[in-house]
């Protein structure tokens, strides 16, 4: 990805000033919302490795196969709610829009996150 382009996560920052630092491993997201945004960017960039690395081991699948989703074009992310339940648990509600074969779709999810030590992990989510 061109690092001077706007970050896919919807922050209106450049990719290099936003999610790039997380996807390269130079920094760890400080909040569950930041992790969720970086995971969205990883989906747009087909970065299975990052998604699996940030998925809690108790719910993480063996593989994702994002290369098979290459026809999916991600269009945008809107965070609707971020709620810090306690120091180590949070939820993020979001809508992600995408197209497959010219047809628009939206993914509405309420995701649960857990922090262990200093790292946030995606735990699971309920899709609407």
trRosetta pair geometry for C-beta under 8 A, 3 or more apart (Angstrom, degrees):
i j d omega theta_ij theta_ji phi_ij phi_ji
1 5 6.6 -105 171 45 94 126
1 15 5.8 -132 124 -175 128 173
1 45 5.9 -68 -38 -107 126 118
2 5 4.5 87 83 -19 100 109
2 15 7.4 125 94 27 52 138
3 14 6.8 59 153 155 61 110
3 15 5.2 -123 -144 80 48 107
3 16 3.9 59 173 -56 107 108
3 20 5.9 42 -132 -91 100 156
4 14 5.5 -42 -152 -149 37 132
4 15 7.5 -27 10 34 9 93
4 16 6.8 -7 -75 2 44 121
5 14 6.7 122 74 -148 25 77
5 15 5.6 27 70 -12 75 116
6 12 6.5 -33 -148 -137 115 36
6 13 7.4 127 -147 80 66 26
6 14 6.4 -80 -100 -107 35 44
6 15 7.2 85 128 -39 15 77
7 10 7.5 -71 97 16 89 25
7 11 5.3 8 65 40 129 105
7 12 7.9 -36 42 21 92 10
7 13 5.4 13 3 75 123 76
7 14 6.5 94 -36 145 84 18
7 15 4.5 139 -92 -92 71 54
7 17 7.6 -113 -40 66 122 71
7 18 3.8 -53 -58 66 159 148
7 19 5.2 131 -153 10 125 102
7 20 7.7 -120 -105 -25 107 82
7 41 6.3 -44 -177 -98 92 130
8 15 7.4 36 -5 -98 73 103
8 19 7.3 -48 46 29 82 150
8 40 6.5 -152 116 123 102 92
8 41 4.6 140 60 -114 108 72
8 44 4.2 -137 -169 39 167 163
8 45 7.4 -162 5 -35 150 90
8 74 6.5 50 -169 104 127 131
8 77 7.3 78 144 -3 73 117
9 18 6.3 -156 39 152 124 135
9 19 5.4 133 -20 -45 131 131
9 37 3.7 66 -163 -177 135 95
9 38 6.8 -21 -80 -69 143 34
9 40 5.3 119 -112 74 75 117
9 41 4.9 -45 -51 -50 95 102
9 77 5.8 -44 -161 51 44 144
10 37 7.1 -118 44 -135 87 107
10 40 7.8 -12 2 103 100 151
10 76 6.1 85 -84 -165 111 80
10 77 4.4 -130 -17 69 129 88
10 78 6.7 -173 -146 -81 168 43
10 79 7.4 179 81 -9 139 88
11 18 5.0 164 55 -124 147 140
11 19 7.9 164 5 -30 134 91
11 37 6.6 67 -48 -173 108 148
13 17 4.6 -116 169 93 115 108
13 18 4.1 140 85 -57 120 112
14 17 4.7 76 58 18 86 103
14 18 6.6 179 83 -2 39 99
15 18 5.9 -77 -138 50 25 100
15 19 6.3 -50 -154 53 69 87
15 20 5.0 88 146 -47 79 108
15 41 7.5 141 -134 -149 95 135
16 20 4.8 -19 -114 24 38 156
16 21 8.0 78 -175 -40 46 81
17 20 7.7 49 9 27 22 113
18 21 7.8 -161 107 15 20 94
18 37 7.7 -85 171 135 111 127
18 41 7.8 163 116 -70 110 154
19 22 5.4 -61 -162 40 59 110
19 23 5.8 47 148 -17 88 109
19 37 6.4 -136 -81 125 114 91
19 38 4.5 161 -138 -115 100 74
19 41 4.0 110 133 19 169 168
19 42 7.9 -139 171 -40 132 71
20 23 5.9 -64 -142 43 31 104
20 24 6.0 20 163 -11 68 113
21 24 6.2 -59 -140 43 24 104
21 26 4.9 -83 -158 69 75 105
21 27 4.3 17 147 24 114 114
22 25 7.7 41 179 -71 30 26
22 26 8.0 -86 -66 51 21 68
22 27 5.9 -59 -78 79 60 84
22 28 7.1 84 -125 -130 84 22
22 29 5.4 27 -114 -52 136 89
22 34 7.4 172 -68 151 150 98
22 35 7.6 -176 -159 -112 150 53
22 38 4.1 -46 91 -134 151 151
22 50 7.7 89 129 -156 86 128
23 38 6.4 -167 -50 -170 82 102
23 41 6.5 -104 -51 107 132 119
23 42 6.0 172 -106 -84 111 89
23 45 7.2 35 -145 61 157 154
23 47 6.1 -42 -148 -163 115 175
23 50 5.2 -35 -131 -96 75 155
28 118 6.6 92 96 121 151 100
28 119 5.7 -88 -166 -107 138 80
28 120 7.8 147 164 22 98 79
29 32 7.8 99 126 -99 125 15
29 34 3.9 179 -157 106 107 106
29 35 4.0 175 80 -67 155 70
29 38 5.7 -141 -65 5 131 139
29 120 5.8 -65 87 42 105 122
30 34 5.9 48 46 32 66 152
31 34 4.6 99 57 6 82 101
31 35 7.0 -143 97 -3 46 85
31 82 7.7 36 153 -175 127 138
31 84 7.9 -74 -149 -83 103 111
31 90 7.3 33 -178 -7 79 178
31 120 7.0 35 149 -44 17 157
32 35 5.5 -53 -149 37 36 114
32 36 6.2 39 152 -22 67 103
32 82 7.2 162 81 -153 97 100
32 84 7.5 160 21 -97 119 73
32 90 3.7 -171 14 77 152 136
32 91 7.6 24 121 -15 152 7
32 92 5.8 -161 128 -35 104 113
32 113 3.6 157 -135 69 123 158
32 115 7.5 -106 -64 -53 94 97
32 120 5.1 -166 -90 -158 62 144
33 36 5.6 -52 -147 35 32 112
33 37 6.4 32 154 -17 65 104
33 79 6.3 52 -150 -142 108 154
33 82 4.4 -14 -74 -118 126 140
33 90 7.5 -90 -34 146 72 143
33 92 5.4 148 -99 -102 66 126
34 37 5.8 -52 -148 37 32 111
34 38 6.3 29 154 -16 65 107
34 120 7.9 118 66 41 87 150
35 38 5.8 -58 -148 39 31 109
35 39 6.2 34 153 -22 66 106
35 54 6.1 177 -166 -171 108 132
35 113 6.4 129 70 -132 136 143
35 120 4.4 -131 -34 96 152 127
35 121 7.7 -118 179 -90 158 11
35 122 6.8 -165 136 -52 120 82
36 39 5.6 -53 -148 35 31 113
36 40 6.6 37 151 -22 63 100
36 79 7.3 111 99 -104 131 113
36 92 4.4 -108 -36 82 166 165
36 94 6.6 171 157 -24 134 145
36 111 6.1 149 -111 68 124 148
36 113 7.2 -101 -53 -60 100 135
36 122 7.3 113 -93 -91 71 104
37 40 5.6 -49 -153 30 34 113
37 41 6.7 35 149 -17 64 102
37 77 6.9 148 -125 114 72 155
37 79 7.3 -47 -73 -56 98 127
38 41 5.5 -48 -152 35 38 115
38 42 6.4 44 147 -23 65 102
38 50 7.5 -112 145 163 99 132
38 54 7.5 164 96 -80 112 171
39 42 5.3 -48 -149 33 36 117
39 43 6.7 43 150 -22 64 96
39 50 7.4 -170 -112 126 58 103
39 51 6.0 91 -147 -111 90 78
39 54 6.0 -137 -84 91 105 143
39 122 6.2 64 -84 -49 163 138
40 43 5.7 -48 -155 29 35 113
40 44 6.8 32 149 -16 65 102
40 74 7.5 152 178 -169 85 149
40 77 4.8 34 -178 -82 161 151
40 94 7.6 -108 -71 148 134 160
40 96 6.2 -165 -130 -104 114 127
41 44 5.7 -55 -152 36 36 110
41 45 6.2 16 155 -4 68 113
41 47 8.0 8 115 25 71 132
42 45 5.9 -68 -142 50 30 101
42 47 4.0 -93 -156 64 84 113
42 50 4.2 -135 -121 84 138 127
42 51 5.1 173 123 -55 138 86
42 54 7.9 169 -3 26 163 134
43 46 7.6 29 -174 -74 31 34
43 47 7.7 -77 -48 41 21 78
43 51 7.0 78 -68 -78 71 132
43 66 7.0 -156 -140 -128 57 132
43 74 6.3 113 111 -70 102 147
43 96 7.8 21 79 -168 153 157
44 74 4.3 -98 -99 47 92 145
46 66 4.4 170 -147 124 73 124
46 67 6.2 79 -168 -79 130 54
46 69 7.4 179 -108 72 94 93
46 70 6.6 9 -89 -94 141 78
47 50 4.2 18 134 20 120 113
47 51 6.4 139 101 -16 74 89
47 66 7.4 -4 36 51 23 164
48 51 5.7 -65 -149 41 33 111
48 52 6.0 26 160 -16 71 111
48 63 7.0 6 -171 -164 137 71
48 64 4.6 -170 -129 49 100 118
48 65 7.3 79 -98 -21 138 16
48 66 5.0 -161 -62 8 92 113
48 67 7.9 -47 -31 -22 127 81
49 52 6.2 -61 -148 39 24 106
49 53 6.2 24 155 -20 62 113
50 53 5.6 -57 -144 38 30 114
50 54 6.2 9 163 -4 66 113
51 54 6.3 -70 -145 46 25 97
51 55 6.2 32 154 -34 64 111
51 64 5.9 31 88 -43 137 160
51 66 7.6 122 16 -47 147 134
52 55 5.6 -52 -142 24 32 117
52 60 6.1 87 -153 -165 71 121
52 61 7.7 -92 -110 66 94 71
52 63 7.6 -28 -84 -119 137 38
52 64 6.6 -138 -57 -20 98 113
54 120 7.6 16 -161 99 97 74
54 121 6.1 -180 177 -129 54 59
54 122 5.9 61 128 2 88 97
55 59 6.7 -114 170 87 96 83
55 60 4.0 123 112 -104 114 95
55 61 7.5 -32 136 21 162 66
55 121 6.5 65 175 -171 13 95
55 122 5.2 -38 -110 65 59 101
56 59 5.3 46 74 32 98 94
56 60 6.3 -161 82 -39 39 92
56 114 6.0 42 -84 48 141 115
56 116 8.0 113 -122 -9 98 126
56 121 3.9 108 -70 134 78 135
56 122 6.5 -136 -10 81 82 45
56 123 4.8 14 8 -104 141 61
57 60 5.4 -43 -121 13 30 122
58 123 7.6 -2 68 -143 107 83
59 123 5.8 89 21 -175 145 54
59 124 5.1 -112 -168 -62 163 98
61 64 6.4 116 77 -75 125 63
65 68 4.6 9 152 10 103 119
65 69 7.4 111 117 -12 74 91
66 69 5.2 -59 -158 40 54 111
66 70 7.6 94 145 -59 67 65
67 70 5.8 -1 -170 -42 46 109
69 72 4.5 -21 174 12 91 123
71 100 5.9 68 119 -142 100 81
71 101 6.9 21 159 -49 124 71
72 98 5.3 10 -179 169 95 136
72 99 7.4 155 -158 77 51 43
72 100 5.3 -27 -102 -83 69 94
73 98 6.1 158 81 -163 46 78
73 99 4.7 -12 59 57 102 94
73 100 7.6 173 18 -75 73 43
74 77 7.9 3 174 -46 115 89
74 96 6.8 -40 -146 178 101 107
74 97 7.5 112 -166 86 57 53
74 98 4.9 -40 -105 -101 48 99
75 97 4.2 -55 68 104 113 100
75 98 5.7 -179 3 -96 89 34
75 99 6.3 77 -44 -15 119 92
75 104 7.5 -14 -5 -132 158 96
76 96 7.4 -175 95 -150 42 52
76 97 5.0 11 53 44 82 109
77 94 6.1 -10 -168 -176 91 126
77 95 7.5 158 -154 84 46 50
77 96 5.2 -12 -104 -105 76 79
77 97 7.8 -151 -70 18 35 72
78 94 6.4 158 83 -159 49 74
78 95 4.8 -4 57 57 101 94
78 96 7.9 -170 25 -76 64 38
79 82 6.2 10 168 -46 126 100
79 92 6.4 -55 -141 -169 104 102
79 93 7.4 108 -168 80 60 54
79 94 5.0 -38 -107 -100 52 96
80 93 4.6 -59 69 106 103 101
80 94 6.1 175 8 -99 84 32
80 95 6.4 65 -34 -9 117 93
81 91 7.3 4 111 109 103 97
81 92 7.1 172 90 -153 61 39
81 93 4.0 28 45 37 99 113
81 110 7.9 -7 65 -119 116 92
82 90 7.0 0 -174 178 78 118
82 91 7.6 177 -149 90 38 54
82 92 5.3 0 -107 -110 74 79
82 93 7.9 -138 -62 27 40 69
83 90 6.4 168 89 -158 51 71
83 91 4.9 1 57 54 100 92
83 92 7.9 -171 25 -75 65 40
84 87 8.0 29 174 -93 110 22
84 89 7.8 120 -170 88 52 53
84 90 4.9 -31 -111 -104 52 103
85 89 4.1 -41 62 101 123 101
85 90 5.9 -163 6 -90 83 36
85 91 6.7 71 -40 -10 108 90
86 89 5.3 38 42 38 84 96
87 115 7.2 -92 136 58 67 133
88 114 6.1 23 156 -163 87 68
88 115 4.3 -125 -140 55 69 92
88 116 7.4 71 -156 -69 119 43
89 112 7.3 -20 -162 -168 91 92
89 113 7.1 151 -154 84 44 60
89 114 5.8 -10 -100 -106 70 67
89 115 7.5 -123 -52 13 35 82
90 112 7.8 153 85 -156 43 49
90 113 4.8 -15 65 62 88 109
90 115 7.8 51 1 -26 103 101
90 120 7.6 -25 35 -137 122 125
91 110 5.9 4 -177 179 118 90
91 111 6.5 157 -156 80 64 49
91 112 5.6 -29 -100 -99 81 58
91 113 7.1 176 -89 16 29 83
92 110 7.6 170 85 -154 37 48
92 111 5.0 -13 60 58 86 103
92 113 6.7 40 -3 -15 102 121
93 108 7.8 10 -175 -176 87 79
93 109 7.2 -168 -143 98 53 45
93 110 4.6 -17 -98 -104 87 76
93 111 7.5 177 -83 17 35 69
94 108 7.6 -165 97 -142 42 48
94 109 6.1 -8 58 60 79 82
94 111 7.2 -6 17 2 104 112
95 106 5.5 -5 -171 -176 101 114
95 107 7.0 155 -156 78 49 50
95 108 5.0 -13 -102 -98 83 76
96 106 7.0 156 79 -158 42 61
96 107 4.5 -10 58 56 95 105
96 109 7.7 -3 7 14 102 108
97 104 6.7 -12 -171 -166 102 99
97 105 7.2 159 -155 85 56 48
97 106 5.1 -27 -100 -102 71 81
97 107 7.8 -163 -76 20 26 72
98 104 7.7 155 89 -151 33 55
98 105 5.5 -21 69 64 78 95
98 106 7.7 149 22 -95 65 35
98 107 7.1 21 10 -8 110 106
99 102 6.4 0 179 -126 118 10
99 103 6.4 151 -154 71 75 35
99 104 5.4 -38 -95 -93 83 54
99 105 7.0 154 -98 16 30 80
100 103 6.0 -27 68 59 67 90
100 105 6.5 11 10 -2 98 127
107 127 6.7 -57 -163 -137 83 109
108 127 6.9 112 76 -163 58 61
108 128 4.0 -39 94 50 114 115
109 125 4.4 26 -180 162 116 136
109 126 6.7 154 -154 76 66 41
109 127 5.1 -31 -97 -99 86 64
109 128 7.0 -153 -79 4 34 80
110 125 6.1 166 81 -157 41 83
110 126 5.0 -5 55 54 96 95
110 128 7.6 74 -11 -38 90 100
111 122 6.3 -45 -178 -143 125 95
111 123 7.7 141 175 49 76 72
111 124 7.4 -168 -148 107 65 29
111 125 3.9 -34 -99 -92 66 114
112 122 7.9 103 81 -167 51 55
112 123 4.4 -50 101 62 96 118
112 124 5.6 7 45 58 107 67
112 125 6.5 -174 10 -82 69 54
113 120 5.4 9 174 -174 123 106
113 121 6.6 162 -157 79 73 42
113 122 6.0 -46 -102 -105 81 41
113 123 6.0 177 -107 -2 22 93
114 120 7.3 155 84 -152 31 60
114 121 5.6 -20 65 59 79 94
114 123 5.0 72 -5 -59 103 123
115 118 7.4 -29 -176 -165 107 17
115 119 6.7 168 -150 88 69 34
115 120 4.9 -38 -93 -92 82 64
115 121 7.4 157 -96 12 31 73
116 119 6.1 -19 65 65 72 86
116 121 6.6 6 12 -2 103 120
122 125 7.6 -34 -173 -35 104 105
